[in-house]
Structure formats: C-alpha cells, structure tokens
Amino acid sequence: MEALVSAVNDIIWSDALIYLCLGAGLFYSVLTRFAQVRHFKEMCKLLLSSNNSDTGISSFQALAVSLSGRVGVGNIAGVAAAIGFGGPGAIFWMWIVAFLGASTAYAESTLGQIYKSEEDGQYRGGPAYYFDRCLQQKWLAVLFAVSAIIACGVFLPGVQANAVGNAFTQVFGEGTLVSTSFGEVGSFKLVALAIILIVLAFIIFGGIKRIANFTQIVVPFMALGYIVLALIVVFLNLDKVPGIFSMILSDAFTAQAGFGAAIGWGVKRGIYSNEAGQGTGPHAASAAEVDHPAQQGLVQAFSVYVDTIFVCTATALMILITKQYNIVGELPAGQFIVQNVDAATEVGSAAFTQMALFSVFGGFGEAFVGIALFFFAFTTILAYYYIAETNVAYLNRYFKGNIPLVVVKFVIMFMVAYGMVNNSGYIWNIGDIGVGLMAWINIVGILAIFFVAKPALNCLRDYEDQKKAGGEITFDPVKLGIKNATFWEKRLAEKAKQKQ
C-alpha cells in the first residue's frame, strides 16, 4: 500500500503540476497588475470589517477559518520537510509560491463569492459552485466536489493528526506502549488522540458559526505567539540573519540537494501550506458577509502572506539559524548531504522546529511547538471538515438526505485516529495526493473560467472604479456581464425594492 501511495503521489506531483501552479499564479498576477502588491493597504483595512449576519460570517472570521486551513502542520513540519529534502533553497520557492499564489487566491476566492448561494441558513460556495454556474459544466463541479470530500475527509486529516502525535512524543516521550492493530502506540499519543476526537466531535456538529467562533480566537493567538518566539530567536542571532538569507537565495539555484529538489519541495510544501490554487480557500471566503466579492478576494490574498511569508519564514529562520536540520535530498536512507543533528531525527515531522526552539528556550520552546502544533493542526482539521461539508451540501441537490454528511463526520474522525498512529512519510504522501487532486482540477478550472467570462478580473476593476469614485460599494453582476450570480442578483433586487 505504501509503495502504491508513493507511486500515485509521484504521478500527481509531476513537474507539470508544479509549473502549472507557478504559471497560474504568474498569469493572474500579470492580469490583475499585481493586485497582491497594489492593494496591500486595502487588504489590511478590509480585515477589520465587522460585517456579519445570521447567514454569513465577518471578513475576519472568514480569514480565520481559511487561515485555520492554511496555517497548520505545513508551517511547522512542512517547512522542516522542505529543508530536509530540498535544502534551504526550497524556502525561496515557498516565497515565490506565496507571492504568485496570492493572486490565485484572489481569483478563486472572488469566484467563490460571486457564485455563492444561500442554503439551509448558511452561505455556501467553492469551486463546485463556480464550475457549475460559470462554466455550466456540472460534471466538473461534481468531480471537484467528490475529490474535495475524499481529499479533505480522507487523505488530509491524517497528516495533521500525525504531526500532533509526533510532537507530543517529542515533548513527553512515548509513555507506556499499548498494543493495537496498528502496532505498539505510546500512551501519551493516545491521550492526545482522545482529546482531539472529543473536542472535534463537539465542534463539527455545530456548523460554520461554531467553527468560526473557535478559530477566530485560537488561530491569531497561536500564530502571533509563534511569530514572537521566532522574532526572539532572530533578534538573539541578528549577526547570522544576512548569511541565512544569502544561503536561501544561493541554494535556490545551486541547491545542495539539487535545483529540481529545491523547486519541487518548495512548491509542493508551499502549496500544501498556503493552499493557494488548491480550491480550499474559496469555501470559507464564500461564507463571508461582504458588500462586494472582490473584498473577500483581497482578504484571502492577504491570508497567503500571513501563512507563508510570516509563519513559514519564522519556522525556516529558527531552523536555519540554530542549524537544527539535516539534508537528505534524494540520497538513500542513512546518507546525508548535510548532517547537523542525530541521523535518527524524523525529517518529515516537526522535530527540527522543536529542536531549534529547544536550543534557545529549553523545554519551554519544545513544549510550545507541541502546543502550537496541536492547535494549528486541530483548526486545520476543522477547516477540512467544513470544506467536505460544503461539497456534500453541493452534491445534496443530486443525492438528498443527511446520511452522507454524518458519514463524512465519522470518516474524518476515523482518519484522524488512523493518521495519529501511522508512519509520517506514508501519511504525508497520502496528504499530498489529496492536495494534488484538488489543485489539478481547480487551477485548470479557474484558467478556463478566465477565457470564458473573466468574472474575477471584471470584478476587481469594478471594485477599483467604485473605490476611486467614492460612495456606497455595491455589486451588480448583470451590469458587468456576469451570468448566474443569482445570490447577488437577488440581493440587488431586494435593495431596490427597499428604496422604493
């Protein structure tokens, strides 16, 4: 099974997907005239918007929900894996993915807002909705919905749970070994699993409001605390920082682990971390209560910066400054291009990050990474559940009933348990398959949408024109030639009726 998973992963994550992700980001960056740079101030302003309703959530809550998906194991264990397999140069390619991916995130999240719908008292939207309504290709919408349910319900939750289990083991040890069907598992890991499953069950039965209320508190607090610790490490080693950045930049093109390895691991872990182009962000973006779709598109572009430029860079600097890493590249097991720490250290885990903080803060630093991983991973699992739930809601128009959603809830809980007790490399490969499946479908889809109708680009220009003119911000899809944006057409008609 492990060999099969690895083979499928290699096919999905061929060079074609890597360059498709980079190309799509560059494509939308040029077309939007690098809106991710031009509108940075506007992004920050929109974050403070307090718009919400009984049906929708605020822009900040939508940011928190999407960040709960973006800021996760990829920021701590994923960065460590990128360095361990691709060398320090992989970090440069993570930055490139973030910069270009911010424009992709704008496009897909704006599309999510344009074509969202109101169902069962909640706003729903995502790639399945905009493939259906814009491209009018129901087969593609169903394909994405099924892929998203499989990826977010089956493939991805285990990665988050596995990293939490490894972090607990790094801090507390194995504890008493317990015999299970999956082999011997440490008691401390089982305690962590029990806590996750109990809290997870409580929250996922409460809907998007409960998820948003939880993540808007936990995600900013943990991300800020994590960045503060990283800044302390950087401040204590200011003399080393120029050399670290020089090493990252030079290694990106003459990588110790090979030029291709640096790009491959940087792009793969960058997309896994910030999810730009993967099609996950639009689900939370669609739930936001906004006056204009472009507003949430810009907020989601900012979330990519928070994830990769801030949190991932913080992790990379801590690991590289303290030299708590090995580089294995494409070498056989037991051989290293660079070896700074014990050969037995798990490359695909948070161990490098925990060792980096331990070298500066002692046991507190190591424990903090474990706690941060717990909350980052847990909120990411919540985001995965919400994405799976939204796509089940889309498919419900074809298959009525609540049974599919109940099944998804129990499957996610099972996969969390399965991921916690399994091998790290195996689980990461399963997660990469899930990311790759959605990325292939979504990126090809949003590129096709551009050539059919250009709704995201027209939406941005309309928003820019209204901001320049001043006055009330509104969105009229018919005026822009955007068809099947039924939610916004209905809202505009209701506003017109109220003014009469």
N, C-alpha and C positions, 0 to 999 in steps of 0.2 A: 504493500500500500504506500509506504514512504517513497519508494522508487517511482511509482506511478504519479504521485503528487508532484514530485520533483520534475518529472518529465513534462507534465502538463503545464507546470509553472514556467518552465523554460520556453515552451511554445508561446504561451500568452505574453510573457515578458521578453519577447524577441526585440531586436533593435527597432523594428517597425513601430511598436507601441511607444518606445522611449522617444523616438523622433517625432511621432505623431503628437505626443503631449507637449514637447517643446515647440513644435511647429504651430499647433493650435494657439498656444499662449502668445507667440510672436505675432501670429495672424490677427488676433483680437487686440493686441497691444497697439499695432500699427493702425488698425481701423478706428479704434477709439482715441487715437492720438495720445496714447499712453495715459488714459484716464486715471490709472492707478497712481500716477505721479501728479497730474494736473489737479486732481480733486482730493488730494490728501487732507487738506484742511476741512473740506466739506464732509469727508468720511468721519472725522473726529467729532464734528458738530452733530451729525446725524445719530451718533451713538447715544447722545443724551436725550434723544426724542422719547417722550413718555407716552406716545400714542399706544393705546391698547383698548380692548373691548371684551365683551363676553365671548366673542367668537375668535378674536385674534390676540396675539401677544405683542409686546412692545418691540421696537428695533433692538434694544439692548438685550431683552430676553431671547430674541431670535439669534442674536450674536452669541449669547451664552450657550444656547442649545447647539448651534453649529460649532462653536469652539469646543464644546464638550466632545464632539466627534473628531474635531481636528487636533485638539491638544490631548494627547493620550500617550500610549506606550511608544508611538513613533518618535515622540520628542525626547524620550529618555533612553529607552532600549534601542529604538530605531536609529538614532544618531550614533550610538555606540557601535551598532552593527555596520553602519555605513563606513565608519572609520576603520573598523576591524577588517572588513572585507575589501573596501575600496580606497583606503588610505585617507589622509587629511584632505586631499583634493576633492573628495566626494562632497565635502561641506560646501565648496564653491558651487557645485552643480545643484545642491539643495537650494542655495540662494537664487540661482538662475531660475529654477523651477518656481520658486515663490514669487519672484518679480514678474515673470511672464504669466504665471498661474493666476495672479491677482486679476488680470484682465479676463481670463477664462472664468474665474469665479464670478466676476461681474456679469458676464454674458449669461451663464447658466442660472444664476440666482434671479436676474431680472426676468428671464424667460419663465422661471417658476412663479414669480409674482404676476406676470401678465396673464398667464393661462391657468391660474389657480381657481378653485371652486369652493363653495361652502357646502359642507356635508356633515350632517349629524351635529350641528352646532360648532363645527371647527373648520378652519381654513385648511384645505388640502392642496398640495401641488408638488411638482417634481418632474423629472424627465418623462415619466409615463404620460403625464398630463399634457406637456407641451409637444411631445411626439404625436399624440392623438389629435390635439386641437389645431396645432400649427401645420404639421406635415400631413395630418389626416391619414396617418399610417398606423392603424390600430395594432397590426401585427408587431411593429417595432415597439409600440408602447407596452404591449403585453410581454414581449421579450425582455424589455428592461425591467418591468415590474417583477417578473419571475426571477430574473438574475439578481435583482436587489434583495428580494426576500431570501434567496439562497445564500447570497454573499453576507448580508447583514444578520441573517438569522442563524446561519450555519457556519460559514467559513471564518468570519471576523471576530466574533465574541471570544473565541478561544485564545486568540493572541493576547488580548487584554488580560484575561484571567491568568494565563500562563506567566506573564510578566509579574503580576501581583504575587503569585505563588513563589516565584524565584526571588523576588525582593524580600519577602518575609523570611525565606530560608537564609538569605544573605545576612539579614539582621539578627534573627533569633536562632538560626540553626534548624536542623531537621525536626528536632523533638523525637518523640517515640515513633518508630517506624510501624506503620499499620499495613497489614497485607490486604490488598484489594485485587480486583480483576485486572487492574492496570499495572500491577506490580506493587512494590512497597512504597508507601507515601508517608511523608512526615506528618506528625500530628499537628504541628503549627500551620502547615499548609492547609490541612483540613479545617482548622478553626477559621482561617481566613476565608475559605470557600463557604463555610456555613454563614458567616456574616454577610458576604456578598449576596448569597442567594436569598436570605431573609429580607434584606433591605430592597433588593431588586424586585422581588415579588410584590412588595408593598407599593413601590412607586409605579411600576409598569401597568398596574391595574387602575392607576389614577389619571391617565391621559396626559396630553401635552402640557396642560396648565401645571400639573404637579411636577412634571419633568422640568419645565421652565423655571418654576419657583425654586427648585433644588439647585439646578445648575447655575442660575444667576448669582447665587451666593458662593457656592463651592469653587467654581472654575476661576473667577477673578482672584479670589483669596489665595488659592494654591498656586496659580500662575505667578502672581506678584511675589509671594513668598519665595518661590523657586528662583525667580529672576534676581531678587535681593541677595540670596546666598551666592549666586553666580557672580554678581557685581562685587561682592566682598572678596571672592577668590581672585577676580580680575584686579581689583584695587591693590591687594596684597602682592600682586605679581605684575605691576604695571610695566616694569622693565622688559618683561618677556612678551608682552602683547604684540608689539610690532613684528617680532620674529615669528609669532604664531600665525598672524595674518599673511606674512610673506610665505610661510611654509604652505598654507592652504592654497594660495594663489599659484605658486610654482608647481605644487604637486597636482593641481587640477589638470595640467597639460603634460607634465612629465611624471605621472604618478608612480610611486614606488610599487604600487600594486597593478600598474598598467593603466594607460589612458582610458581604455574601454571600461575597465573595472570602476574607475572613479566616476565616469559618466553614468554607467549602469546603476551602480549602487546609490549615487547621489540622486538621480531622477526617481528611481524606484522608492527609496525611503522618503524622498521629498514629497512625492505624490501620496504615499501612504500616510505621511504626517499631516500635510495641509489639505489633502483631498481635492485640490483644485482640478476640475475637469472630470472628477470621478462620478459626479452626479449626486453626491450625498448632500452637499450644502443647500441645493435648491429646496429640499424638503422643509428644513427649518425656516429658510428665507420666505417660503410661501405662507407660513403661518403668521408672519408679522403683519401688524396693522399699520399701513403706511398710506400717504397721500398720493404717491407716485412710485411705480415699480423700480425706477432707477435708484431711488433712495436705498432700498434694501440691497440692490446690486452693489452699490458702493460700500455699504456696511460689510457685506460679505467679502469684498475685495480686501478690506482692512483686516478682516479676521485671518486671512492668509499671512499677512505681515506679522500679526501677533504670534501666530503659530510657529512660523519658520524663522523669520528674521530675529524675533525676540527670544522665544523659548528654545528653539533648536540651536541657535547660536550660543545661547547661555550654556547649554549642555556641552557643545563642542569645545568651547573655550575652557571649561572646567577640566575636561578630559585631557586636552592637549597641553594646557599649562602645567598640569600636575604629572603629565606623562604616564597616566594610568591606562595604558592601552597596549594591545598587540595588533599587528597587521599580518593576516594570514593570506590575503589575496586569493589566488587560485591554486595555492600550493596544497599538497597532500596533508592530511591530518598530522599534527605534531610538528609541522615545519612552519617557520615564521619569516616574513620579510623584516619585520621589526618586532622585538620582544622586550617589553619593559616590565611586565608583570608575570605572575605564575602561568605556566602553559595550560594549566587545567581551568583557567578562568573562562567562563562561557561567553563567547563573542556576541551571540545573538540575544543577550539579556541586558539588564540594567547594571550589571556588575561593574563595568568601567566607570559609570557615573557614580555609583555608590562608593567605589574605592577612591575616586577623585575627591569627593566631599569628605570622606573619612580622613584623608591625608591632611585636610585643613581643619575640619571641625571635630574630628574624632568620631565617637559613637553617635553623637547628635546628628552629624551630617549624613551618616549612613542610614540612620533611622528616618530622617526627614525624607530622603529619597524613597524609602519604602512607603511612607505615609502618602507622599505626593503621588507615587505610582498607583496606590490604592484608589485615591480619589480621581486622578486623571483617567485611569482605566475604567473605574466604575461609571463615571459620567459618560465615557465613550460608549460603553455597553448600553446605557440608556438611549443615547443618540441612535445607535444601531437599531434598537427596538423600535424607536419612533419611525425610522425610515422603513423598516419592514412593515410596521402597522399602516403607514400611509399607502404603501404599494398593495397591501391586502385590501385596503379601502377602495383603491382604484379597480382591482380585479372583482370586487363585490358587485360591480354593475353587470358582471357576467356570471358570477357564482354567488348567489345570495346566501346569507347566514353568518352566524358568529363563530362557528366551529373553526374555520381557518385561522382566525386571529388567536383563539385560545391555543390552538396547536402551536402557532409561532411562539407564543409566550413560553410554553413548556420546552420547546426545542431550544430556544435561546438559553434557558436555564440549564438544560442538559449540556449544551455546548460549552457553557462557562465551566461546568464541572469537568467536562472532558478535557478542555484546554488546560485547566489548572494542574492536572496530573500527568500530562504528556510531555514529550520531548520538545524543547524550544525550537530547534531548526525545522522540525516537521510541522509544527503549528504555524510558524512564520510563513512557510511555503504555502500552506492552506490559505492563510490570510491574504497573501499576495495574489493568489488565484482569484479571490473574491474582488480585490481592488481592480485587478486587470480586466475582469469580465465587465464590470460596470464602466470602467474608463473607455474601453474599446467602443461600447455601444453609445455612450453619452457623447464622447468627443466627435465621433463620426456624425452623430445626430445633430449636434449644435452647429457643426460646419455646414451640414445640409440645410438646416434652417436658415442660415445666413443667405445662402444662394437662392432660397425660395422666397423669403419675405423680409429679411433684415430687421426683425422687430426689436431686438436688443439695441442695435445701433440707432434706429429711429427714436427709440425711447430715450436714449441718452441725449440726443440732440434736442428733443422736445423739452427735457428737464433743464438743460443748459439754457435754452431760449427763455423759458419761464423764469428761471433764477435771474437772468440778466434783465428781464422786463420788470421784475418785482411783482408783488401782489400774491393772491392765493395760488397755491400749487394744485393743479388738477390733472387728471389723466383721461384723455378721450381717445380710445383706441381706433374708433371709426375715422376720426379726423386724420390719424396717422396711417390709415390704410391697413390696420391690423385687424384681421378677422378672427372670430370665435373667442374673443376675450370677453366671454359672457358675464363674468363677475363684474368687471369694470363698466361694461355697458349698462348693466342693471343698476349699479351704484350711481352712475351719472344720471340715469333716468329718474331715480329717487330724489337726487339733489335738485333736479329741475322741477319736479313736482312740488317739493317743499318750498321753493322760491315763488311758486305761483300763488 
